[in-house]
Amino acid sequence: MTNSADATTQQESTENRSTTPSNPAFRERISQGWAPHTEVLPAERSAAAWARARRDRVSAQYPGVRVIVPAGVLKQRSNDTDYPFRAHSAFAHLTGWGADAEPGAVLVLEPTRDGHEAIVYFRERAGRDSDEFYANPEIGEFWIGPRPSLEHVAADLGVETRHLDEFGVAPGAAPVALVREADPGLTSRVDAARLVAPTDDDGSRDARLARDVSELRLVKDAFEIDEMRAAVAATARGFEDIIRELGTASAHPRGERVVEGAFHGRARLEGNEVGYETIAASGAHACILHWTRNDGPVRNGDLLLVDAGVELDSLYTADITRTLPVSGTFTAQQRLVYETVREAADAAFAIVRPGVTFRTIHETAMTVIARRTAEWGLLGVSADEALAPEGQHHRRYMVHGTSHHLGLDVHDCAAARRDLYLDGVLEEGMVFTIEPGLYFQPDDLTVPAELRGIGVRIEDDVLVTASGVENLSAGIPRTADEVESWMRAVRQGGSDAPQARG
């Protein structure tokens, strides 16, 4: 339905039940008697200058190439309903247009003698002399509110704007590089144009662009770091909301959804959305790494693993995990597992600094996990044997990695080359997670009965500094003692977590 730029498809899908009049008298009546649109052009948003600098870096990498970066289009959820629109991360990064971006917009870097001219194409508001503004439920002003004008967006983003109807994919003198995944319909049009007038485009340029715009985000600029701080602060507020709702959650048969809902409310108040589907995993569900059904009970005596992040209007997201004792107090076994995971995280924190390889973070955390699980007699081999490449016995209890880059995407920079990511060297300005865990499945006969069903993960968002590392989420309590004190304080009406940006 909405996987193309054709804005008439949703209107057509409701024709069999539409009661909108189409006679001449109605058309004349509804097109008249409106006050003129008044618009005060905004000052350029703070993200615009940073986006301009990022475009300059892309321009330098693609001399003489027409670079096309679509925002993407609405995606169908069911019949004539769509998922909320979220612009492609490369488009948001290179324009500064975040949660308020228009579906179907396209950033084009047109090659010039001195580099590139940036143009944003989008469908601006329809005139009241057309039927679009009242009859089209996808883009009509009566249905979704007014769309911004070309002049408004040009002033806001500090970039030239043109109507989407002026954008064409007909082959020209310049070769093309396209972010293919953002808009499948547009990608098909570009591919068809390439077939009509073949150039030297063999697809490799598109793949290179996907890689380059991803690697462009490996090191965050000052604007991005500020956004990450704000996303973490909002997420801290969300965790406090969860603690306040634990009583309600414990009394409901689907208490995990009470937890999920409490955090989602904070995400909508403080930002745009959640950055990914919240994991609210109570009891043995905490051993399911991507448990997002969140339909189970929250019982006193169990642990509650919450993996959640607020996505700001700029689309930057936090990614935090805390494991909370529902009763407010860890049992002896829960505390043992929890503090072991924290020990692994702290060991990873201790080695982070510029010049260290990214993979070393994981290896350091795994050394602690292997040593402790070997001491508990779970492995059947020594820690050294487990840590050998041909061993890895301890990974039964933690199959995921310890870190991933973070920013506009929760798993940011995913298309970056391996030698710049997993095998890459840490640089000042990188932001990523540190998130070791231990998960003892309820039916795992290799562990004692008292450990089965315990799942713990502690995840923080960190920034590489010139001399080491800053834990951006350090204000969200981490040690077992701190978590217990924090939960008591929040339940009593206090707060130990950082304040979110207003």
BELRA-V69692 format. One record per residue. N is the residue number from 1. RES is the residue in one small letter. NEAR is the number of other C-alpha atoms within 10 Angstrom. D_CENTER is the distance of its C-alpha to the mean C-alpha in whole Angstrom. Layout:
n,res,near,d_center
N,RES,NEAR,D_CENTER
N,RES,NEAR,D_CENTER
This chain:
n,res,near,d_center
1,m,21,25
2,t,19,22
3,n,17,21
4,s,18,24
5,a,20,24
6,d,11,27
7,a,19,27
8,t,17,30
9,t,17,29
10,q,19,28
11,q,18,31
12,e,14,33
13,s,13,31
14,t,14,33
15,e,10,36
16,n,7,38
17,r,7,37
18,s,11,37
19,t,8,40
20,t,10,39
21,p,10,42
22,s,10,43
23,n,8,46
24,p,8,48
25,a,9,48
26,f,11,45
27,r,15,43
28,e,10,46
29,r,9,45
30,i,14,41
31,s,15,41
32,q,10,44
33,g,8,44
34,w,8,40
35,a,6,40
36,p,7,39
37,h,6,35
38,t,6,35
39,e,10,32
40,v,7,32
41,l,13,30
42,p,13,27
43,a,11,27
44,e,16,25
45,r,14,21
46,s,12,21
47,a,21,18
48,a,20,20
49,a,16,22
50,w,19,19
51,a,21,18
52,r,19,22
53,a,12,22
54,r,18,19
55,r,21,21
56,d,18,24
57,r,14,23
58,v,20,22
59,s,22,26
60,a,11,27
61,q,13,26
62,y,20,27
63,p,17,30
64,g,20,32
65,v,20,29
66,r,21,28
67,v,26,24
68,i,25,22
69,v,28,18
70,p,29,18
71,a,29,15
72,g,28,15
73,v,23,17
74,l,23,17
75,k,17,17
76,q,14,20
77,r,12,19
78,s,9,23
79,n,10,26
80,d,16,26
81,t,14,22
82,d,15,19
83,y,10,15
84,p,12,14
85,f,16,13
86,r,21,10
87,a,25,11
88,h,23,10
89,s,27,9
90,a,24,12
91,f,24,14
92,a,24,12
93,h,27,12
94,l,23,16
95,t,28,17
96,g,24,15
97,w,24,15
98,g,23,12
99,a,19,12
100,d,15,16
101,a,21,16
102,e,23,18
103,p,21,18
104,g,23,20
105,a,24,20
106,v,26,20
107,l,24,21
108,v,20,24
109,l,25,25
110,e,19,29
111,p,19,31
112,t,12,34
113,r,8,36
114,d,9,35
115,g,18,31
116,h,22,29
117,e,17,29
118,a,22,25
119,i,19,25
120,v,25,23
121,y,22,24
122,f,26,23
123,r,22,25
124,e,22,27
125,r,18,29
126,a,17,32
127,g,11,35
128,r,17,37
129,d,12,40
130,s,12,37
131,d,15,36
132,e,20,33
133,f,22,32
134,y,18,34
135,a,19,34
136,n,20,30
137,p,20,28
138,e,20,25
139,i,25,25
140,g,20,29
141,e,19,29
142,f,13,31
143,w,13,28
144,i,13,24
145,g,11,26
146,p,15,27
147,r,17,25
148,p,16,25
149,s,18,28
150,l,19,28
151,e,17,29
152,h,19,27
153,v,22,24
154,a,18,26
155,a,17,27
156,d,19,23
157,l,23,22
158,g,20,25
159,v,18,25
160,e,16,28
161,t,22,27
162,r,19,29
163,h,15,29
164,l,16,27
165,d,10,30
166,e,9,31
167,f,16,29
168,g,10,30
169,v,15,30
170,a,12,33
171,p,17,34
172,g,11,35
173,a,9,37
174,a,15,33
175,p,18,31
176,v,24,28
177,a,24,24
178,l,24,22
179,v,25,18
180,r,22,19
181,e,14,16
182,a,21,15
183,d,24,18
184,p,17,20
185,g,17,23
186,l,25,23
187,t,18,23
188,s,13,26
189,r,14,28
190,v,20,28
191,d,16,29
192,a,15,32
193,a,15,33
194,r,19,33
195,l,12,35
196,v,10,37
197,a,10,38
198,p,13,37
199,t,14,36
200,d,11,35
201,d,14,31
202,d,10,31
203,g,13,27
204,s,11,27
205,r,19,26
206,d,18,23
207,a,15,22
208,r,16,22
209,l,22,20
210,a,22,17
211,r,17,18
212,d,19,19
213,v,24,16
214,s,19,14
215,e,18,16
216,l,18,16
217,r,26,13
218,l,23,15
219,v,20,16
220,k,20,15
221,d,14,17
222,a,11,19
223,f,13,17
224,e,21,13
225,i,19,15
226,d,12,16
227,e,22,13
228,m,30,11
229,r,21,15
230,a,26,14
231,a,31,11
232,v,31,13
233,a,24,16
234,a,28,14
235,t,32,13
236,a,29,17
237,r,22,18
238,g,26,16
239,f,24,18
240,e,23,21
241,d,20,21
242,i,24,21
243,i,22,24
244,r,19,26
245,e,18,25
246,l,24,26
247,g,18,30
248,t,14,29
249,a,24,26
250,s,19,29
251,a,14,32
252,h,16,30
253,p,14,30
254,r,15,26
255,g,25,25
256,e,27,22
257,r,23,21
258,v,25,22
259,v,30,20
260,e,25,17
261,g,17,18
262,a,21,19
263,f,28,16
264,h,22,14
265,g,15,17
266,r,23,16
267,a,24,12
268,r,15,14
269,l,15,17
270,e,23,15
271,g,25,12
272,n,21,11
273,e,23,9
274,v,23,8
275,g,23,4
276,y,18,6
277,e,16,10
278,t,25,12
279,i,26,14
280,a,31,18
281,a,32,20
282,s,31,24
283,g,22,27
284,a,20,26
285,h,27,23
286,a,28,22
287,c,25,23
288,i,14,21
289,l,18,18
290,h,14,15
291,w,19,17
292,t,18,16
293,r,15,19
294,n,19,20
295,d,18,23
296,g,18,25
297,p,20,27
298,v,29,27
299,r,22,30
300,n,18,32
301,g,15,32
302,d,23,29
303,l,28,26
304,l,29,23
305,l,28,20
306,v,28,16
307,d,26,13
308,a,28,11
309,g,31,8
310,v,35,9
311,e,32,7
312,l,27,9
313,d,18,11
314,s,20,11
315,l,30,7
316,y,30,6
317,t,33,5
318,a,34,8
319,d,29,9
320,i,24,12
321,t,25,15
322,r,21,18
323,t,23,21
324,l,22,24
325,p,24,27
326,v,23,28
327,s,19,31
328,g,20,30
329,t,21,32
330,f,20,31
331,t,13,34
332,a,9,36
333,q,11,34
334,q,21,31
335,r,17,31
336,l,13,32
337,v,22,29
338,y,24,27
339,e,17,29
340,t,20,29
341,v,25,25
342,r,23,25
343,e,18,28
344,a,26,26
345,a,27,23
346,d,16,25
347,a,18,27
348,a,24,24
349,f,20,23
350,a,12,27
351,i,15,26
352,v,23,23
353,r,21,25
354,p,19,25
355,g,12,27
356,v,15,26
357,t,20,24
358,f,24,21
359,r,17,22
360,t,17,25
361,i,23,22
362,h,22,22
363,e,15,26
364,t,19,27
365,a,25,25
366,m,28,26
367,t,18,30
368,v,22,30
369,i,26,28
370,a,26,31
371,r,17,34
372,r,20,33
373,t,22,33
374,a,20,36
375,e,13,38
376,w,12,37
377,g,13,39
378,l,17,36
379,l,22,36
380,g,14,40
381,v,16,40
382,s,17,39
383,a,23,36
384,d,13,37
385,e,16,38
386,a,22,34
387,l,20,33
388,a,10,34
389,p,8,33
390,e,8,35
391,g,14,34
392,q,17,31
393,h,22,32
394,h,24,30
395,r,18,27
396,r,15,28
397,y,20,27
398,m,20,23
399,v,14,22
400,h,13,19
401,g,17,18
402,t,24,18
403,s,22,15
404,h,19,12
405,h,24,11
406,l,26,8
407,g,28,7
408,l,26,5
409,d,21,4
410,v,20,4
411,h,16,7
412,d,20,8
413,c,27,11
414,a,19,12
415,a,16,15
416,a,20,16
417,r,15,20
418,r,10,21
419,d,11,23
420,l,15,21
421,y,20,18
422,l,18,20
423,d,14,23
424,g,15,22
425,v,16,23
426,l,23,22
427,e,22,22
428,e,18,22
429,g,21,18
430,m,21,16
431,v,28,13
432,f,26,13
433,t,23,13
434,i,25,17
435,e,26,17
436,p,29,20
437,g,27,21
438,l,24,25
439,y,25,25
440,f,26,28
441,q,21,28
442,p,18,31
443,d,11,33
444,d,15,33
445,l,10,37
446,t,14,36
447,v,18,35
448,p,12,38
449,a,12,37
450,e,11,36
451,l,17,33
452,r,18,32
453,g,21,29
454,i,25,28
455,g,31,24
456,v,29,23
457,r,25,20
458,i,24,19
459,e,26,16
460,d,24,15
461,d,25,13
462,v,25,16
463,l,26,17
464,v,21,20
465,t,17,23
466,a,11,26
467,s,10,28
468,g,17,25
469,v,20,22
470,e,16,21
471,n,16,19
472,l,22,17
473,s,25,17
474,a,15,21
475,g,14,21
476,i,24,20
477,p,18,23
478,r,21,23
479,t,15,27
480,a,20,28
481,d,13,31
482,e,13,28
483,v,20,26
484,e,18,30
485,s,15,31
486,w,22,27
487,m,24,27
488,r,17,31
489,a,15,30
490,v,17,28
491,r,17,30
492,q,10,33
493,g,9,31
494,g,12,30
495,s,15,27
496,d,17,26
497,a,20,22
498,p,17,21
499,q,15,21
500,a,16,18
501,r,13,18
502,g,8,20
